Amino acid sequence: MFTKVNRQESRQRKHERLRKKVVGTAARPRMAIYRSLKHFHVQIIDDVAGATLLGVSTQDPELKNKAGKTMANTAGAKAVGSLVAKRALDKKIENVVFDRGGYIYHGVVKALAESAREAGLKF
């Protein structure tokens, strides 16, 4: 018999494999992303201290006014990427480790990463 592939479980397994190698420190915190059907969430995390240094979402007041119903597209990803880079640079965070969250580095994930790089983050 055929069994249906559970995409969420598959992504979580990929993310667990990825997290074995990707660790955020105080010098290079981890930039973790999560995407849902309607929104993006990005956090910059220091894993050694166990603290979230900053978080940005498409539900952020700065971005919420720009969008309509959904921002889970490349335009929303670019907006979130540039905003997280701006806030990170304000907190003197220049270098990060990119945690793609088990998602394929393609499309909206790639757009978010490239816009963060263009805004000044290094990873």
Buried (B, 14 or more C-beta within 10 A) or exposed (E): EEEEEEEEEEBEEBBEEBBEEBBBEEEBBBBBBBBEEEBBBBBBBBBEEEEEBBBBBBEBEEBEEEBEEEBBBBEBBBBBBBBBBBBBEEEEBBEBBBBBBBBEEEEBBBBBBBBBBEBEBEB
